[in-house]
Amino acid sequence: MSAGPVLSVRDLTVSVARDEGWRPIVDGVSFDLQAGQILGLVGESGSGKSMTCRALMRLLPGARLAITGGSIRLGEEELTALDEAAMRKVRGGQIGMIFQNPSSHLDPVMTIGAQIAETIRFHQGASRREAMRQAIEVLRQVGIPDPTARAGSYPHEFSGGMRQRAMIAVALACQPKVLIADEPTTALDVTVQAQILRLLLDLRDSKGLSIIFITHDLGVVSQTCDSIAVMYGGRLAELGPKRDIIRAARHPYTAGLIRCQPGAAATGTYLETIPGQPPTVDAMPSGCRFHPRCPRAGETCREHQPAFISVDLGHRAACHFPEGPGQEAAR
Ligand code: SF4
């Protein structure tokens, strides 16, 4: 009997309070994350990808944002039903999170070793000595050279890449099942970015870690992820195995994103862009939210929201005309 998903998200809805009531900014998002899987969550700025992951951690910024529907199951535990004290144990204990800018998430006046050890003491109740021993071991696992000495360094004494490794060490201190990585390599130069991506792949392989990788960069996704979820206007546009999505995207938005990647343009030609702007929560188009920008849009698209239908094995798309390669649908 195969084990179920590590994380199962169903119809997750996050809304923002407006004078007239709640408006969804993440709208009915569903996906599963399997053990050892890396899922890339992709979309333009404002698509809802970061907000989805903050909701998984129950870390929505501001009192006007709330989870207003759906379910988040971590193993047997329903996270939407936990109180804040229980969620604090989940954060860092069972789900770790890393961000684009480690400096704003590492304490500047605490040594790196002490920050990791504090997390271990909070979640596992280890003694100071044991927590520091484990902290040094985690620093070694994330590739910090001479970890015993570097545990006594402060964040400003580390380079950008080393700080990112240190933040990964804090996130992994208590051996979480799931790591949420929110644009973790965006601020790094290409060489260090490649090293951090390699480290995440090694951690997946050695620890069976499941990772949700949030990014706007499909190049990073194609190097790293097993599956891809594409978000647009707060909804999932497409979800499936990486190979199928990169080779045969069925949703016009995904196809547009792929054409916008630097490697997609022939030498000497201009990169394509998707015309128009993504919608905002207060001005969502009717029907399919992508229709004002979609080259395939028909009358149906303007009036009816497409269902998130299966287009192939394990591959779903929210489109009335999810054409395969070479197909022309009648509109
Ligand atoms: Fe384009 Fe219509 Fe598909 Fe939306 S439903 S992506 S507008 S073809």
Residues whose N, C-alpha, C, O or C-beta is under 5 A from the ligand:
A	BS01	SF4	P252 C288 F290 H291 C294 R296 A297 G298 C301 P306 A318 C319 H320 F321
